[in-house]
Amino acid sequence: MAHPNDVHPPQVLTDLVQQIVMESGNPEGFSAEAWLQEWLAAPLPAFGNRRPRDVLQEPEGLALIQATLLQIQKGSFA
């Protein structure tokens, strides 16, 4: 049986995280896919303590995840 973190996140989200890191930090040695896998698996207060991976299953889930990642970049959830 596959471990939950073995599931690859949608490429659009991996690309977004990589773009955020390139704009806001030092991308050297950073794996957007590995970070995203862990982030998607952890319950978050921003989603009512649901996992982002579960939010992705909702009709507007992808857009909500993308907006949340952009808010994190701006420090809204810091």
N, CA, C, O and CB atoms as a CASP TS submission, in Angstrom:
PFRMAT TS
TARGET T0000
AUTHOR 0000-0000-0000
METHOD Language model
MODEL 1
PARENT N/A
ATOM      1  N   MET     1       0.842  -1.186   0.000  1.00  0.00           N
ATOM      2  CA  MET     1       0.000   0.000   0.000  1.00  0.00           C
ATOM      3  C   MET     1       0.884   1.245   0.000  1.00  0.00           C
ATOM      4  O   MET     1       1.868   1.306   0.736  1.00  0.00           O
ATOM      5  CB  MET     1      -0.956   0.001   1.222  1.00  0.00           C
ATOM      6  N   ALA     2       0.543   2.224  -0.810  1.00  0.00           N
ATOM      7  CA  ALA     2       1.344   3.446  -0.923  1.00  0.00           C
ATOM      8  C   ALA     2       1.155   4.329   0.301  1.00  0.00           C
ATOM      9  O   ALA     2       0.064   4.416   0.864  1.00  0.00           O
ATOM     10  CB  ALA     2       0.972   4.222  -2.196  1.00  0.00           C
ATOM     11  N   HIS     3       2.220   4.971   0.692  1.00  0.00           N
ATOM     12  CA  HIS     3       2.186   5.960   1.769  1.00  0.00           C
ATOM     13  C   HIS     3       1.535   7.214   1.215  1.00  0.00           C
ATOM     14  O   HIS     3       1.774   7.557   0.057  1.00  0.00           O
ATOM     15  CB  HIS     3       3.623   6.265   2.330  1.00  0.00           C
ATOM     16  N   PRO     4       0.693   7.934   2.023  1.00  0.00           N
ATOM     17  CA  PRO     4       0.011   9.133   1.508  1.00  0.00           C
ATOM     18  C   PRO     4       0.949  10.146   0.882  1.00  0.00           C
ATOM     19  O   PRO     4       0.572  10.833  -0.068  1.00  0.00           O
ATOM     20  CB  PRO     4      -0.749   9.796   2.612  1.00  0.00           C
ATOM     21  N   ASN     5       2.160  10.249   1.395  1.00  0.00           N
ATOM     22  CA  ASN     5       3.099  11.232   0.858  1.00  0.00           C
ATOM     23  C   ASN     5       3.714  10.780  -0.458  1.00  0.00           C
ATOM     24  O   ASN     5       4.417  11.557  -1.104  1.00  0.00           O
ATOM     25  CB  ASN     5       4.195  11.507   1.864  1.00  0.00           C
ATOM     26  N   ASP     6       3.460   9.514  -0.876  1.00  0.00           N
ATOM     27  CA  ASP     6       3.984   9.015  -2.140  1.00  0.00           C
ATOM     28  C   ASP     6       3.136   9.471  -3.330  1.00  0.00           C
ATOM     29  O   ASP     6       3.565   9.351  -4.478  1.00  0.00           O
ATOM     30  CB  ASP     6       4.058   7.498  -2.108  1.00  0.00           C
ATOM     31  N   VAL     7       1.948   9.988  -3.063  1.00  0.00           N
ATOM     32  CA  VAL     7       1.068  10.457  -4.120  1.00  0.00           C
ATOM     33  C   VAL     7       1.592  11.798  -4.631  1.00  0.00           C
ATOM     34  O   VAL     7       1.851  12.713  -3.850  1.00  0.00           O
ATOM     35  CB  VAL     7      -0.403  10.584  -3.613  1.00  0.00           C
ATOM     36  N   HIS     8       1.743  11.900  -5.934  1.00  0.00           N
ATOM     37  CA  HIS     8       2.265  13.139  -6.505  1.00  0.00           C
ATOM     38  C   HIS     8       1.180  14.212  -6.522  1.00  0.00           C
ATOM     39  O   HIS     8       0.059  13.962  -6.965  1.00  0.00           O
ATOM     40  CB  HIS     8       2.804  12.896  -7.932  1.00  0.00           C
ATOM     41  N   PRO     9       1.515  15.405  -6.037  1.00  0.00           N
ATOM     42  CA  PRO     9       0.546  16.505  -6.081  1.00  0.00           C
ATOM     43  C   PRO     9       0.332  16.952  -7.527  1.00  0.00           C
ATOM     44  O   PRO     9       1.155  16.677  -8.399  1.00  0.00           O
ATOM     45  CB  PRO     9       1.026  17.699  -5.208  1.00  0.00           C
ATOM     46  N   PRO    10      -0.781  17.643  -7.770  1.00  0.00           N
ATOM     47  CA  PRO    10      -1.005  18.157  -9.132  1.00  0.00           C
ATOM     48  C   PRO    10       0.169  19.034  -9.578  1.00  0.00           C
ATOM     49  O   PRO    10       0.683  19.843  -8.806  1.00  0.00           O
ATOM     50  CB  PRO    10      -2.329  18.965  -9.199  1.00  0.00           C
ATOM     51  N   GLN    11       0.579  18.859 -10.824  1.00  0.00           N
ATOM     52  CA  GLN    11       1.740  19.595 -11.341  1.00  0.00           C
ATOM     53  C   GLN    11       1.546  21.105 -11.232  1.00  0.00           C
ATOM     54  O   GLN    11       2.504  21.835 -10.979  1.00  0.00           O
ATOM     55  CB  GLN    11       2.003  19.213 -12.797  1.00  0.00           C
ATOM     56  N   VAL    12       0.332  21.572 -11.419  1.00  0.00           N
ATOM     57  CA  VAL    12       0.072  23.013 -11.338  1.00  0.00           C
ATOM     58  C   VAL    12       0.428  23.543  -9.943  1.00  0.00           C
ATOM     59  O   VAL    12       0.903  24.672  -9.816  1.00  0.00           O
ATOM     60  CB  VAL    12      -1.414  23.317 -11.668  1.00  0.00           C
ATOM     61  N   LEU    13       0.203  22.747  -8.909  1.00  0.00           N
ATOM     62  CA  LEU    13       0.558  23.185  -7.553  1.00  0.00           C
ATOM     63  C   LEU    13       2.064  23.124  -7.329  1.00  0.00           C
ATOM     64  O   LEU    13       2.642  24.014  -6.706  1.00  0.00           O
ATOM     65  CB  LEU    13      -0.160  22.322  -6.508  1.00  0.00           C
ATOM     66  N   THR    14       2.690  22.079  -7.835  1.00  0.00           N
ATOM     67  CA  THR    14       4.152  21.981  -7.717  1.00  0.00           C
ATOM     68  C   THR    14       4.805  23.166  -8.414  1.00  0.00           C
ATOM     69  O   THR    14       5.742  23.762  -7.883  1.00  0.00           O
ATOM     70  CB  THR    14       4.671  20.645  -8.320  1.00  0.00           C
ATOM     71  N   ASP    15       4.316  23.510  -9.596  1.00  0.00           N
ATOM     72  CA  ASP    15       4.857  24.650 -10.339  1.00  0.00           C
ATOM     73  C   ASP    15       4.643  25.957  -9.572  1.00  0.00           C
ATOM     74  O   ASP    15       5.525  26.816  -9.547  1.00  0.00           O
ATOM     75  CB  ASP    15       4.206  24.741 -11.728  1.00  0.00           C
ATOM     76  N   LEU    16       3.479  26.104  -8.952  1.00  0.00           N
ATOM     77  CA  LEU    16       3.190  27.319  -8.191  1.00  0.00           C
ATOM     78  C   LEU    16       4.140  27.451  -7.003  1.00  0.00           C
ATOM     79  O   LEU    16       4.681  28.530  -6.759  1.00  0.00           O
ATOM     80  CB  LEU    16       1.730  27.317  -7.708  1.00  0.00           C
ATOM     81  N   VAL    17       4.342  26.368  -6.268  1.00  0.00           N
ATOM     82  CA  VAL    17       5.252  26.413  -5.116  1.00  0.00           C
ATOM     83  C   VAL    17       6.668  26.740  -5.579  1.00  0.00           C
ATOM     84  O   VAL    17       7.360  27.532  -4.939  1.00  0.00           O
ATOM     85  CB  VAL    17       5.234  25.066  -4.347  1.00  0.00           C
ATOM     86  N   GLN    18       7.100  26.144  -6.672  1.00  0.00           N
ATOM     87  CA  GLN    18       8.442  26.431  -7.187  1.00  0.00           C
ATOM     88  C   GLN    18       8.553  27.904  -7.574  1.00  0.00           C
ATOM     89  O   GLN    18       9.571  28.538  -7.296  1.00  0.00           O
ATOM     90  CB  GLN    18       8.768  25.528  -8.404  1.00  0.00           C
ATOM     91  N   GLN    19       7.528  28.450  -8.206  1.00  0.00           N
ATOM     92  CA  GLN    19       7.533  29.866  -8.585  1.00  0.00           C
ATOM     93  C   GLN    19       7.599  30.753  -7.341  1.00  0.00           C
ATOM     94  O   GLN    19       8.347  31.730  -7.315  1.00  0.00           O
ATOM     95  CB  GLN    19       6.277  30.209  -9.421  1.00  0.00           C
ATOM     96  N   ILE    20       6.821  30.415  -6.314  1.00  0.00           N
ATOM     97  CA  ILE    20       6.812  31.194  -5.072  1.00  0.00           C
ATOM     98  C   ILE    20       8.203  31.208  -4.450  1.00  0.00           C
ATOM     99  O   ILE    20       8.682  32.257  -4.018  1.00  0.00           O
ATOM    100  CB  ILE    20       5.784  30.618  -4.072  1.00  0.00           C
ATOM    101  N   VAL    21       8.843  30.061  -4.404  1.00  0.00           N
ATOM    102  CA  VAL    21      10.183  29.982  -3.799  1.00  0.00           C
ATOM    103  C   VAL    21      11.187  30.772  -4.626  1.00  0.00           C
ATOM    104  O   VAL    21      12.052  31.449  -4.070  1.00  0.00           O
ATOM    105  CB  VAL    21      10.643  28.509  -3.672  1.00  0.00           C
ATOM    106  N   MET    22      11.080  30.695  -5.933  1.00  0.00           N
ATOM    107  CA  MET    22      12.010  31.450  -6.776  1.00  0.00           C
ATOM    108  C   MET    22      11.836  32.951  -6.591  1.00  0.00           C
ATOM    109  O   MET    22      12.809  33.703  -6.651  1.00  0.00           O
ATOM    110  CB  MET    22      11.812  31.083  -8.246  1.00  0.00           C
ATOM    111  N   GLU    23      10.595  33.389  -6.365  1.00  0.00           N
ATOM    112  CA  GLU    23      10.322  34.814  -6.182  1.00  0.00           C
ATOM    113  C   GLU    23      10.639  35.291  -4.767  1.00  0.00           C
ATOM    114  O   GLU    23      11.012  36.448  -4.569  1.00  0.00           O
ATOM    115  CB  GLU    23       8.871  35.107  -6.504  1.00  0.00           C
ATOM    116  N   SER    24      10.492  34.417  -3.798  1.00  0.00           N
ATOM    117  CA  SER    24      10.531  34.852  -2.403  1.00  0.00           C
ATOM    118  C   SER    24      11.698  34.316  -1.585  1.00  0.00           C
ATOM    119  O   SER    24      11.909  34.753  -0.454  1.00  0.00           O
ATOM    120  CB  SER    24       9.279  34.460  -1.744  1.00  0.00           C
ATOM    121  N   GLY    25      12.441  33.398  -2.127  1.00  0.00           N
ATOM    122  CA  GLY    25      13.477  32.790  -1.302  1.00  0.00           C
ATOM    123  C   GLY    25      14.614  32.246  -2.131  1.00  0.00           C
ATOM    124  O   GLY    25      14.869  32.694  -3.249  1.00  0.00           O
ATOM    125  N   ASN    26      15.282  31.283  -1.565  1.00  0.00           N
ATOM    126  CA  ASN    26      16.427  30.662  -2.207  1.00  0.00           C
ATOM    127  C   ASN    26      16.025  29.251  -2.629  1.00  0.00           C
ATOM    128  O   ASN    26      15.866  28.376  -1.778  1.00  0.00           O
ATOM    129  CB  ASN    26      17.670  30.641  -1.257  1.00  0.00           C
ATOM    130  N   PRO    27      15.858  29.019  -3.938  1.00  0.00           N
ATOM    131  CA  PRO    27      15.392  27.716  -4.395  1.00  0.00           C
ATOM    132  C   PRO    27      16.459  26.614  -4.365  1.00  0.00           C
ATOM    133  O   PRO    27      16.142  25.447  -4.595  1.00  0.00           O
ATOM    134  CB  PRO    27      14.868  27.848  -5.780  1.00  0.00           C
ATOM    135  N   GLU    28      17.703  26.965  -4.086  1.00  0.00           N
ATOM    136  CA  GLU    28      18.775  25.970  -4.104  1.00  0.00           C
ATOM    137  C   GLU    28      18.508  24.864  -3.089  1.00  0.00           C
ATOM    138  O   GLU    28      18.360  25.128  -1.896  1.00  0.00           O
ATOM    139  CB  GLU    28      20.127  26.633  -3.816  1.00  0.00           C
ATOM    140  N   GLY    29      18.449  23.635  -3.567  1.00  0.00           N
ATOM    141  CA  GLY    29      18.245  22.479  -2.709  1.00  0.00           C
ATOM    142  C   GLY    29      16.811  22.277  -2.260  1.00  0.00           C
ATOM    143  O   GLY    29      16.535  21.365  -1.481  1.00  0.00           O
ATOM    144  N   PHE    30      15.886  23.110  -2.736  1.00  0.00           N
ATOM    145  CA  PHE    30      14.485  23.010  -2.326  1.00  0.00           C
ATOM    146  C   PHE    30      13.726  22.129  -3.306  1.00  0.00           C
ATOM    147  O   PHE    30      13.842  22.299  -4.520  1.00  0.00           O
ATOM    148  CB  PHE    30      13.832  24.410  -2.237  1.00  0.00           C
ATOM    149  N   SER    31      12.959  21.201  -2.785  1.00  0.00           N
ATOM    150  CA  SER    31      12.109  20.353  -3.618  1.00  0.00           C
ATOM    151  C   SER    31      10.659  20.775  -3.415  1.00  0.00           C
ATOM    152  O   SER    31      10.059  20.489  -2.379  1.00  0.00           O
ATOM    153  CB  SER    31      12.306  18.840  -3.275  1.00  0.00           C
ATOM    154  N   ALA    32      10.111  21.448  -4.400  1.00  0.00           N
ATOM    155  CA  ALA    32       8.718  21.896  -4.315  1.00  0.00           C
ATOM    156  C   ALA    32       7.786  20.705  -4.151  1.00  0.00           C
ATOM    157  O   ALA    32       6.834  20.769  -3.373  1.00  0.00           O
ATOM    158  CB  ALA    32       8.329  22.708  -5.564  1.00  0.00           C
ATOM    159  N   GLU    33       8.044  19.622  -4.871  1.00  0.00           N
ATOM    160  CA  GLU    33       7.158  18.461  -4.797  1.00  0.00           C
ATOM    161  C   GLU    33       7.201  17.824  -3.404  1.00  0.00           C
ATOM    162  O   GLU    33       6.153  17.476  -2.859  1.00  0.00           O
ATOM    163  CB  GLU    33       7.547  17.425  -5.865  1.00  0.00           C
ATOM    164  N   ALA    34       8.386  17.669  -2.825  1.00  0.00           N
ATOM    165  CA  ALA    34       8.494  17.071  -1.490  1.00  0.00           C
ATOM    166  C   ALA    34       7.809  17.951  -0.443  1.00  0.00           C
ATOM    167  O   ALA    34       7.085  17.451   0.418  1.00  0.00           O
ATOM    168  CB  ALA    34       9.975  16.855  -1.115  1.00  0.00           C
ATOM    169  N   TRP    35       8.043  19.267  -0.523  1.00  0.00           N
ATOM    170  CA  TRP    35       7.408  20.176   0.438  1.00  0.00           C
ATOM    171  C   TRP    35       5.895  20.113   0.302  1.00  0.00           C
ATOM    172  O   TRP    35       5.176  20.053   1.300  1.00  0.00           O
ATOM    173  CB  TRP    35       7.901  21.624   0.232  1.00  0.00           C
ATOM    174  N   LEU    36       5.416  20.128  -0.936  1.00  0.00           N
ATOM    175  CA  LEU    36       3.986  20.121  -1.193  1.00  0.00           C
ATOM    176  C   LEU    36       3.343  18.819  -0.721  1.00  0.00           C
ATOM    177  O   LEU    36       2.237  18.839  -0.180  1.00  0.00           O
ATOM    178  CB  LEU    36       3.719  20.332  -2.677  1.00  0.00           C
ATOM    179  N   GLN    37       4.013  17.703  -0.916  1.00  0.00           N
ATOM    180  CA  GLN    37       3.479  16.420  -0.443  1.00  0.00           C
ATOM    181  C   GLN    37       3.234  16.462   1.059  1.00  0.00           C
ATOM    182  O   GLN    37       2.188  16.019   1.534  1.00  0.00           O
ATOM    183  CB  GLN    37       4.444  15.269  -0.791  1.00  0.00           C
ATOM    184  N   GLU    38       4.188  16.989   1.801  1.00  0.00           N
ATOM    185  CA  GLU    38       4.032  17.079   3.253  1.00  0.00           C
ATOM    186  C   GLU    38       2.951  18.081   3.632  1.00  0.00           C
ATOM    187  O   GLU    38       2.137  17.810   4.516  1.00  0.00           O
ATOM    188  CB  GLU    38       5.356  17.469   3.907  1.00  0.00           C
ATOM    189  N   TRP    39       2.935  19.232   2.976  1.00  0.00           N
ATOM    190  CA  TRP    39       1.956  20.273   3.286  1.00  0.00           C
ATOM    191  C   TRP    39       0.539  19.782   3.007  1.00  0.00           C
ATOM    192  O   TRP    39      -0.374  20.046   3.789  1.00  0.00           O
ATOM    193  CB  TRP    39       2.246  21.546   2.472  1.00  0.00           C
ATOM    194  N   LEU    40       0.350  19.072   1.904  1.00  0.00           N
ATOM    195  CA  LEU    40      -0.976  18.563   1.547  1.00  0.00           C
ATOM    196  C   LEU    40      -1.483  17.514   2.536  1.00  0.00           C
ATOM    197  O   LEU    40      -2.692  17.317   2.656  1.00  0.00           O
ATOM    198  CB  LEU    40      -0.943  17.971   0.150  1.00  0.00           C
ATOM    199  N   ALA    41      -0.585  16.846   3.236  1.00  0.00           N
ATOM    200  CA  ALA    41      -0.963  15.754   4.134  1.00  0.00           C
ATOM    201  C   ALA    41      -1.261  16.201   5.561  1.00  0.00           C
ATOM    202  O   ALA    41      -1.786  15.416   6.350  1.00  0.00           O
ATOM    203  CB  ALA    41       0.125  14.734   4.161  1.00  0.00           C
ATOM    204  N   ALA    42      -0.940  17.435   5.904  1.00  0.00           N
ATOM    205  CA  ALA    42      -1.087  17.907   7.287  1.00  0.00           C
ATOM    206  C   ALA    42      -2.384  18.698   7.461  1.00  0.00           C
ATOM    207  O   ALA    42      -2.674  19.584   6.657  1.00  0.00           O
ATOM    208  CB  ALA    42       0.119  18.778   7.690  1.00  0.00           C
ATOM    209  N   PRO    43      -3.167  18.390   8.497  1.00  0.00           N
ATOM    210  CA  PRO    43      -4.361  19.197   8.771  1.00  0.00           C
ATOM    211  C   PRO    43      -3.969  20.654   9.045  1.00  0.00           C
ATOM    212  O   PRO    43      -2.994  20.925   9.747  1.00  0.00           O
ATOM    213  CB  PRO    43      -5.146  18.614   9.977  1.00  0.00           C
ATOM    214  N   LEU    44      -4.736  21.578   8.484  1.00  0.00           N
ATOM    215  CA  LEU    44      -4.408  22.999   8.620  1.00  0.00           C
ATOM    216  C   LEU    44      -5.610  23.788   9.133  1.00  0.00           C
ATOM    217  O   LEU    44      -6.736  23.557   8.693  1.00  0.00           O
ATOM    218  CB  LEU    44      -3.933  23.572   7.272  1.00  0.00           C
ATOM    219  N   PRO    45      -5.376  24.724  10.067  1.00  0.00           N
ATOM    220  CA  PRO    45      -6.460  25.575  10.560  1.00  0.00           C
ATOM    221  C   PRO    45      -7.153  26.353   9.441  1.00  0.00           C
ATOM    222  O   PRO    45      -8.358  26.595   9.514  1.00  0.00           O
ATOM    223  CB  PRO    45      -5.922  26.544  11.594  1.00  0.00           C
ATOM    224  N   ALA    46      -6.413  26.744   8.414  1.00  0.00           N
ATOM    225  CA  ALA    46      -7.005  27.508   7.303  1.00  0.00           C
ATOM    226  C   ALA    46      -8.122  26.736   6.604  1.00  0.00           C
ATOM    227  O   ALA    46      -8.973  27.330   5.942  1.00  0.00           O
ATOM    228  CB  ALA    46      -5.926  27.878   6.288  1.00  0.00           C
ATOM    229  N   PHE    47      -8.116  25.418   6.751  1.00  0.00           N
ATOM    230  CA  PHE    47      -9.128  24.569   6.125  1.00  0.00           C
ATOM    231  C   PHE    47      -9.987  23.863   7.172  1.00  0.00           C
ATOM    232  O   PHE    47     -10.472  22.757   6.935  1.00  0.00           O
ATOM    233  CB  PHE    47      -8.463  23.537   5.212  1.00  0.00           C
ATOM    234  N   GLY    48     -10.174  24.493   8.316  1.00  0.00           N
ATOM    235  CA  GLY    48     -10.987  23.889   9.370  1.00  0.00           C
ATOM    236  C   GLY    48     -10.373  22.605   9.896  1.00  0.00           C
ATOM    237  O   GLY    48     -11.080  21.657  10.239  1.00  0.00           O
ATOM    238  N   ASN    49      -9.040  22.585   9.955  1.00  0.00           N
ATOM    239  CA  ASN    49      -8.257  21.428  10.395  1.00  0.00           C
ATOM    240  C   ASN    49      -8.416  20.216   9.484  1.00  0.00           C
ATOM    241  O   ASN    49      -8.194  19.078   9.898  1.00  0.00           O
ATOM    242  CB  ASN    49      -8.650  21.051  11.797  1.00  0.00           C
ATOM    243  N   ARG    50      -8.800  20.475   8.250  1.00  0.00           N
ATOM    244  CA  ARG    50      -8.806  19.413   7.240  1.00  0.00           C
ATOM    245  C   ARG    50      -7.469  19.434   6.519  1.00  0.00           C
ATOM    246  O   ARG    50      -6.754  20.436   6.551  1.00  0.00           O
ATOM    247  CB  ARG    50      -9.991  19.587   6.228  1.00  0.00           C
ATOM    248  N   ARG    51      -7.135  18.333   5.873  1.00  0.00           N
ATOM    249  CA  ARG    51      -5.908  18.266   5.087  1.00  0.00           C
ATOM    250  C   ARG    51      -6.148  18.927   3.725  1.00  0.00           C
ATOM    251  O   ARG    51      -7.204  18.734   3.122  1.00  0.00           O
ATOM    252  CB  ARG    51      -5.437  16.786   4.913  1.00  0.00           C
ATOM    253  N   PRO    52      -5.185  19.696   3.243  1.00  0.00           N
ATOM    254  CA  PRO    52      -5.325  20.266   1.903  1.00  0.00           C
ATOM    255  C   PRO    52      -5.595  19.187   0.850  1.00  0.00           C
ATOM    256  O   PRO    52      -6.314  19.438  -0.117  1.00  0.00           O
ATOM    257  CB  PRO    52      -4.066  21.049   1.532  1.00  0.00           C
ATOM    258  N   ARG    53      -5.033  18.002   1.025  1.00  0.00           N
ATOM    259  CA  ARG    53      -5.264  16.900   0.091  1.00  0.00           C
ATOM    260  C   ARG    53      -6.760  16.584  -0.011  1.00  0.00           C
ATOM    261  O   ARG    53      -7.258  16.263  -1.091  1.00  0.00           O
ATOM    262  CB  ARG    53      -4.480  15.645   0.534  1.00  0.00           C
ATOM    263  N   ASP    54      -7.475  16.677   1.119  1.00  0.00           N
ATOM    264  CA  ASP    54      -8.912  16.428   1.114  1.00  0.00           C
ATOM    265  C   ASP    54      -9.677  17.584   0.465  1.00  0.00           C
ATOM    266  O   ASP    54     -10.672  17.376  -0.230  1.00  0.00           O
ATOM    267  CB  ASP    54      -9.413  16.202   2.542  1.00  0.00           C
ATOM    268  N   VAL    55      -9.199  18.794   0.703  1.00  0.00           N
ATOM    269  CA  VAL    55      -9.827  19.976   0.095  1.00  0.00           C
ATOM    270  C   VAL    55      -9.741  19.890  -1.431  1.00  0.00           C
ATOM    271  O   VAL    55     -10.650  20.342  -2.126  1.00  0.00           O
ATOM    272  CB  VAL    55      -9.149  21.283   0.602  1.00  0.00           C
ATOM    273  N   LEU    56      -8.659  19.316  -1.955  1.00  0.00           N
ATOM    274  CA  LEU    56      -8.488  19.181  -3.403  1.00  0.00           C
ATOM    275  C   LEU    56      -9.601  18.359  -4.049  1.00  0.00           C
ATOM    276  O   LEU    56      -9.848  18.494  -5.248  1.00  0.00           O
ATOM    277  CB  LEU    56      -7.145  18.545  -3.707  1.00  0.00           C
ATOM    278  N   GLN    57     -10.268  17.519  -3.284  1.00  0.00           N
ATOM    279  CA  GLN    57     -11.326  16.670  -3.829  1.00  0.00           C
ATOM    280  C   GLN    57     -12.634  17.435  -4.047  1.00  0.00           C
ATOM    281  O   GLN    57     -13.548  16.935  -4.703  1.00  0.00           O
ATOM    282  CB  GLN    57     -11.570  15.492  -2.903  1.00  0.00           C
ATOM    283  N   GLU    58     -12.720  18.646  -3.495  1.00  0.00           N
ATOM    284  CA  GLU    58     -13.930  19.465  -3.620  1.00  0.00           C
ATOM    285  C   GLU    58     -13.934  20.177  -4.973  1.00  0.00           C
ATOM    286  O   GLU    58     -12.874  20.382  -5.566  1.00  0.00           O
ATOM    287  CB  GLU    58     -14.020  20.500  -2.460  1.00  0.00           C
ATOM    288  N   PRO    59     -15.112  20.555  -5.465  1.00  0.00           N
ATOM    289  CA  PRO    59     -15.194  21.199  -6.782  1.00  0.00           C
ATOM    290  C   PRO    59     -14.280  22.423  -6.943  1.00  0.00           C
ATOM    291  O   PRO    59     -13.646  22.580  -7.987  1.00  0.00           O
ATOM    292  CB  PRO    59     -16.613  21.612  -7.043  1.00  0.00           C
ATOM    293  N   GLU    60     -14.206  23.269  -5.949  1.00  0.00           N
ATOM    294  CA  GLU    60     -13.365  24.469  -6.041  1.00  0.00           C
ATOM    295  C   GLU    60     -12.062  24.313  -5.256  1.00  0.00           C
ATOM    296  O   GLU    60     -11.384  25.297  -4.959  1.00  0.00           O
ATOM    297  CB  GLU    60     -14.133  25.690  -5.530  1.00  0.00           C
ATOM    298  N   GLY    61     -11.722  23.076  -4.928  1.00  0.00           N
ATOM    299  CA  GLY    61     -10.567  22.804  -4.078  1.00  0.00           C
ATOM    300  C   GLY    61      -9.242  23.287  -4.633  1.00  0.00           C
ATOM    301  O   GLY    61      -8.443  23.879  -3.906  1.00  0.00           O
ATOM    302  N   LEU    62      -9.000  23.043  -5.909  1.00  0.00           N
ATOM    303  CA  LEU    62      -7.730  23.455  -6.497  1.00  0.00           C
ATOM    304  C   LEU    62      -7.561  24.965  -6.412  1.00  0.00           C
ATOM    305  O   LEU    62      -6.493  25.447  -6.036  1.00  0.00           O
ATOM    306  CB  LEU    62      -7.637  22.993  -7.953  1.00  0.00           C
ATOM    307  N   ALA    63      -8.593  25.710  -6.754  1.00  0.00           N
ATOM    308  CA  ALA    63      -8.519  27.177  -6.691  1.00  0.00           C
ATOM    309  C   ALA    63      -8.296  27.646  -5.257  1.00  0.00           C
ATOM    310  O   ALA    63      -7.551  28.598  -5.025  1.00  0.00           O
ATOM    311  CB  ALA    63      -9.806  27.809  -7.260  1.00  0.00           C
ATOM    312  N   LEU    64      -8.936  26.987  -4.297  1.00  0.00           N
ATOM    313  CA  LEU    64      -8.756  27.355  -2.889  1.00  0.00           C
ATOM    314  C   LEU    64      -7.329  27.081  -2.430  1.00  0.00           C
ATOM    315  O   LEU    64      -6.741  27.895  -1.717  1.00  0.00           O
ATOM    316  CB  LEU    64      -9.750  26.589  -2.003  1.00  0.00           C
ATOM    317  N   ILE    65      -6.773  25.955  -2.826  1.00  0.00           N
ATOM    318  CA  ILE    65      -5.389  25.623  -2.465  1.00  0.00           C
ATOM    319  C   ILE    65      -4.427  26.630  -3.095  1.00  0.00           C
ATOM    320  O   ILE    65      -3.502  27.103  -2.434  1.00  0.00           O
ATOM    321  CB  ILE    65      -5.033  24.180  -2.918  1.00  0.00           C
ATOM    322  N   GLN    66      -4.639  26.956  -4.360  1.00  0.00           N
ATOM    323  CA  GLN    66      -3.773  27.933  -5.030  1.00  0.00           C
ATOM    324  C   GLN    66      -3.835  29.288  -4.323  1.00  0.00           C
ATOM    325  O   GLN    66      -2.799  29.907  -4.081  1.00  0.00           O
ATOM    326  CB  GLN    66      -4.180  28.088  -6.513  1.00  0.00           C
ATOM    327  N   ALA    67      -5.030  29.747  -3.992  1.00  0.00           N
ATOM    328  CA  ALA    67      -5.183  31.033  -3.302  1.00  0.00           C
ATOM    329  C   ALA    67      -4.511  31.000  -1.939  1.00  0.00           C
ATOM    330  O   ALA    67      -3.900  31.987  -1.528  1.00  0.00           O
ATOM    331  CB  ALA    67      -6.668  31.389  -3.146  1.00  0.00           C
ATOM    332  N   THR    68      -4.614  29.892  -1.242  1.00  0.00           N
ATOM    333  CA  THR    68      -3.996  29.775   0.086  1.00  0.00           C
ATOM    334  C   THR    68      -2.478  29.826  -0.016  1.00  0.00           C
ATOM    335  O   THR    68      -1.825  30.491   0.788  1.00  0.00           O
ATOM    336  CB  THR    68      -4.433  28.470   0.774  1.00  0.00           C
ATOM    337  N   LEU    69      -1.916  29.135  -0.989  1.00  0.00           N
ATOM    338  CA  LEU    69      -0.461  29.175  -1.170  1.00  0.00           C
ATOM    339  C   LEU    69       0.013  30.595  -1.465  1.00  0.00           C
ATOM    340  O   LEU    69       1.055  31.016  -0.962  1.00  0.00           O
ATOM    341  CB  LEU    69      -0.034  28.229  -2.306  1.00  0.00           C
ATOM    342  N   LEU    70      -0.735  31.330  -2.270  1.00  0.00           N
ATOM    343  CA  LEU    70      -0.368  32.716  -2.563  1.00  0.00           C
ATOM    344  C   LEU    70      -0.495  33.599  -1.326  1.00  0.00           C
ATOM    345  O   LEU    70       0.301  34.519  -1.141  1.00  0.00           O
ATOM    346  CB  LEU    70      -1.240  33.268  -3.690  1.00  0.00           C
ATOM    347  N   GLN    71      -1.488  33.331  -0.476  1.00  0.00           N
ATOM    348  CA  GLN    71      -1.631  34.084   0.778  1.00  0.00           C
ATOM    349  C   GLN    71      -0.447  33.793   1.706  1.00  0.00           C
ATOM    350  O   GLN    71       0.056  34.693   2.378  1.00  0.00           O
ATOM    351  CB  GLN    71      -2.972  33.726   1.485  1.00  0.00           C
ATOM    352  N   ILE    72      -0.012  32.548   1.739  1.00  0.00           N
ATOM    353  CA  ILE    72       1.148  32.181   2.553  1.00  0.00           C
ATOM    354  C   ILE    72       2.368  32.962   2.067  1.00  0.00           C
ATOM    355  O   ILE    72       3.148  33.465   2.876  1.00  0.00           O
ATOM    356  CB  ILE    72       1.414  30.643   2.489  1.00  0.00           C
ATOM    357  N   GLN    73       2.532  33.063   0.754  1.00  0.00           N
ATOM    358  CA  GLN    73       3.654  33.810   0.203  1.00  0.00           C
ATOM    359  C   GLN    73       3.642  35.261   0.678  1.00  0.00           C
ATOM    360  O   GLN    73       4.694  35.836   0.958  1.00  0.00           O
ATOM    361  CB  GLN    73       3.626  33.757  -1.322  1.00  0.00           C
ATOM    362  N   LYS    74       2.465  35.841   0.765  1.00  0.00           N
ATOM    363  CA  LYS    74       2.344  37.241   1.171  1.00  0.00           C
ATOM    364  C   LYS    74       2.396  37.409   2.702  1.00  0.00           C
ATOM    365  O   LYS    74       2.433  38.532   3.205  1.00  0.00           O
ATOM    366  CB  LYS    74       1.039  37.825   0.627  1.00  0.00           C
ATOM    367  N   GLY    75       2.398  36.291   3.427  1.00  0.00           N
ATOM    368  CA  GLY    75       2.486  36.357   4.881  1.00  0.00           C
ATOM    369  C   GLY    75       1.149  36.374   5.588  1.00  0.00           C
ATOM    370  O   GLY    75       1.099  36.594   6.799  1.00  0.00           O
ATOM    371  N   SER    76       0.065  36.149   4.868  1.00  0.00           N
ATOM    372  CA  SER    76      -1.264  36.193   5.472  1.00  0.00           C
ATOM    373  C   SER    76      -1.472  35.120   6.530  1.00  0.00           C
ATOM    374  O   SER    76      -2.262  35.311   7.455  1.00  0.00           O
ATOM    375  CB  SER    76      -2.312  36.052   4.407  1.00  0.00           C
ATOM    376  N   PHE    77      -0.775  33.992   6.410  1.00  0.00           N
ATOM    377  CA  PHE    77      -0.913  32.909   7.370  1.00  0.00           C
ATOM    378  C   PHE    77       0.350  32.719   8.185  1.00  0.00           C
ATOM    379  O   PHE    77       0.531  31.675   8.811  1.00  0.00           O
ATOM    380  CB  PHE    77      -1.266  31.624   6.662  1.00  0.00           C
ATOM    381  N   ALA    78       1.222  33.708   8.189  1.00  0.00           N
ATOM    382  CA  ALA    78       2.491  33.598   8.914  1.00  0.00           C
ATOM    383  C   ALA    78       2.253  33.700  10.413  1.00  0.00           C
ATOM    384  O   ALA    78       3.200  33.631  11.195  1.00  0.00           O
ATOM    385  CB  ALA    78       3.481  34.691   8.455  1.00  0.00           C
TER
END
